[in-house]
Each structure stands twice: as C-alpha cells, then as structure tokens.
C-alpha cells in the first residue's frame, strides 16, 4: 500500500457529493427552474433532466419500440462556464460534481454545502435518507507492465497454468465498516488505451456511502461526510502501491 499523503497531481477525474432524500408525493420538480436566476453568475448553463419511458415488443419476429412517455421532468442540471462544476437538483436528491482538475476536499465540500442549502430551502425535503461521496480515479500507467501488483495491491489473480497476458479486467467489491455503519463500493478496471501506445489506463472508483435518517439541516450529516472522506482516502491509498502513488506527486 501507499503512504497516505497529499498528491499534487491527484488522478481524480470526478469527485461527487450526493444526498438522497424523501420527498412529499406531490412534489413538483419544476420549482428548481427558479434557481436559474440565483445561480446565473456561477452556474450559467441550466438543463432540464427528464425520464423517458419506452415499450419494447416483438411483432412478426421484429423488435418494435414504442414511446410511452416522451419525458417526465425530475430536476435540473446546472454547469459552470468551464464545465468543471456540476450541480443536479432532482426530485430524489442533490448531487455536486467536481471534474478534473480536482481542487481539494475543503473546496468541494464547501461548494456542495452551499448548494445543498439552496436545495433544502427551495425543495423542503422530508428527510435525507442516504449520503455518499464517490471519487473516480484514472491512473495512467506507463508501459510496459509485467505485473499489475507493481501498481495495485489487490490485482486480479490468474492460475499460473493459464496465459498471463491480460487485455482487460473489471472487479467490484463491497465492504462495510461496522464502527460507523459505512459501506463502500470499490471498482478496479483496466482497458486498452486507444488514445496512446505508451501507457494504459486503470480506474479505481470508490463510492463510500451511508444510510441515514436526518433532517435537511442536521449538522451531524457533515461529520458523517468527513468519515466518508476518510474511508475513501483509506481505500485509495491501500489499493495502490508506492510506485503508483509516485506517478502523481
């Protein structure tokens, strides 16, 4: 595993703060359109989010697709001018994303809290039922690679009797910390790089989350977010080796 530390060139492609809510049955998500004026300076680009429904049937041995619902509004997506900050205000919750280049946790959680305050004020959810922080890391690993264990502490293992040339892999593990009742999905993936021939791309995708039952203004919620952050940091640095970490210093 790698030593826990700040990486100046952290391989984070997207950092996500997510809160899921319980909403009154008669909630109207069109109310989020009123945020366009409030967010105009920082998030000038607004897009409606819709759910479409389709039916698929087989007629005369052919698949026939029929539109059942052309699109039901369930929220709005707001983007900053540089497309790096994205906020989703939805009937099922709120999500803030920071895209590459990553700043730091303090900036991300500060921005998310401010936007969440807007969400809670305008939507008045009954309660928060789930919180999560998800970090998607892209590790560009130089070629040649003779052993994935040089970069990952838990790479996929093959029986020695089989060919050892791996062209792709995908693993998913769910773990739980009973002390704080936190769970995490850990995904590791590798695919050939079609963009360049001198490195390959590995993904370490960490989604730490907790089921809760908080009022929208419960301050303890942000203490739990700090624990989620600690969990994802621990997972990341214990999932990679020092050789991998040094690539991003």
N, C-alpha and C positions, 0 to 999 in steps of 0.2 A: 504494500500500500504506500501511498504518497503522504508526506507530511502535510498537515492542514496549514494552509497559508493563503495569502492574497496572491492571485496570479494576475500580473499586469495585462496580459493578453488572454484573458479567460475565454475558453472556446464556447461560450454561451451564445446560441443563436436566437433563443427566445426564453424570456423569463415571464412567468404567468402567476398572477394572484387571482384567485377565484373564490367567490362566495355564492352558494346556492341558498335559495330562500323558499319559504312557504308563503304563498300569496293568496289573498281572497279570491274566490272563484269568479267573481265578476270584474277582476282587474282588467283594465284596458291599456295595453302597451303603447297605444298611440300617444299617451301622455308624455313619453320620452322625447317626442319631437320638439317639445317646448325647450329642451336643453340646447338646441342649436344656437340660440342667442347667447346663453350663458357660456358655452364652450367655444364660441366663434374664434376667439383670439388664439387659443392653444390647440383646439381640435376643429379646424375649419371644414373638414370633409365628413359629411354625415351620409350614411346609407341605411335604408330600412332592411331589417332582417325578416325573412319570410320562410314559412314552412309550406312546401307544396306536397300534394298527395297524388299518387298515381295508382291506377289499377293495371295489372298485367294479366291477360287471359290468353289462352291458346284457342285459336279458331282456324279450322282447316289446316292443322299442323303448323300454324304460324303464330308467333307471338304478337299480340295486339295490345298496344299501350293506350290507356285512356286517362285523360286528366280528370281527377275527381275534385280537386281544389287547386286553383291556379296560384294560390299563395295566401297564407294567413299570416298577418303581421304578428311577430312576437318580440320585437325590440328594434334597437338602432345600434349601429356601429359608428364610432367616431374615430377619426385618424388625425394625427398631427400633420403639419405640412411636409415634414421629411419622412412620413410613414413609419417612424420608429416607435411611436407611442400609439397604442390602440386600446380603446375602451368599448366594451359591449354592455349596453343596458338592456336586459331582457326580462321577460315575464318570469323566468325561472332563476334569475340571479344576475350577478355582475362579474365581469372579467376585465382585468387590466393586463396588457402585454407590453413588454419592452423588447423590441427586436434589436439585433446586432447593429451597432456596437453597444454592448452592455455597459451600464454605468456602475452602480453598486446597489447593495440591498437598501441602504438608507434612502436613496433617491426613489427607488422602485416602490417601497412600502409607503413612503410619504405621499407619492402621487396617487397610489391606489387608495389610501385612506381619504384623501381629499375628494376623489371622485366617488368613493363609496358614500361619503356624507351627502353628496348630491343625490345619489341613487335612493338612499334611505329617506331623504326628505320628500322627494317627489313621488316615490312609489309606496311608501309606508308598508313594507312587508310585515307579515305577522311575526316571522322569526327567521333566523339564519339556521339552516339545518346541516350545512357542510362547508368546510373551509379547506382550501388546498393551495399549495404552491408547487408549480411544475417548472423545471428547468431542463431545456433541451440543449445538450452539448454536442457539438460536432468536432471530432478530433481528426485533423488532417495528419495522417501518419506517413512519413517518408518511406518509400520503397528502397530496397527490398525488405519484406517482412518474412523472417524464417520461423518465428514463433510468436503467436498472439500474446503469450504470457509476458513478453517484454513490455507490453503496454497495458494489459488488463489483468487484474488479479484473479478474475474468475472467467477465463475464456472458455469457449465450448471445448469439450474433450472428445476425441475420437479414439476408438480402439486402435491400438498400434498396428494391427494386422491390415487396416484399411489405408488407402491412399491418404496422405496428409495435406494435399493441396486443396484448400478451402476457397471457394469462389464467392460464397455469401453465407451469412448466418443471422438468426434472429432469436433472441432469448427474452423471456419475460418471467419475472419472479415477483411475488407479492410478499412483503414482510410486515411484521407488526411489532411495535414497541408497547408492551402491556403497561409500562410505568405511566406513560402519558396517553395511552389509548390512541396512538398514531399509527397509521398504516402507510405503506409506500409501494408503488409500482416501480420496478426497475427494469428498463428495457435496454438491451445492448444489441446493436445491429451493425452489420458490415455488408457493404455492397461495392462492386467495382466502380471506380471513378471514370465516368465517360468524359469528364472535362479535361483531365490531365493524366499523364502516364508516370509522373514522378512521385505520386502519393495516393493513398487510399483514404476513404472516409469511414470513420467509425462513429456511431451515435451512442451516447449514453443519456438516456431520457429518464429523468427522475420525477415522479409525481407523488409528493407527500401530502396526506390528507387526513381529516378527522371529522367524524360525525359529531355534530353539536346540537344544542338547542338554546340559542342565545337570542336575546332581544337585539334589534339592529344597532343599538347604541351601547352594547355591553363592552366595557373596556377590556375584560379578560380575554376577549376574542383575539386581541392583538398580541397578548402574551403567548397565546397558542400559535399564532403565526410565527413568532420568534422561535418556538420549539420546532415548528415545521421546517424553518430555515436551517436550524441546527441539524435536523435529521437529514435533509437533502445534502448538506455540506459533508456530513459524516459519510453518507453513502458514496458521494462522488469521490472523495479522496481515498476511501478504502476500496474503491472499484478500479482505480488506476495505479500505475506504478510510478516511481520517481522518474523513469525515462520518459513517460508520457507527460508528467507534470512539467518537466523542464522545457518541453516544447512551447509552453505558453507563458513563460516568465518574461 
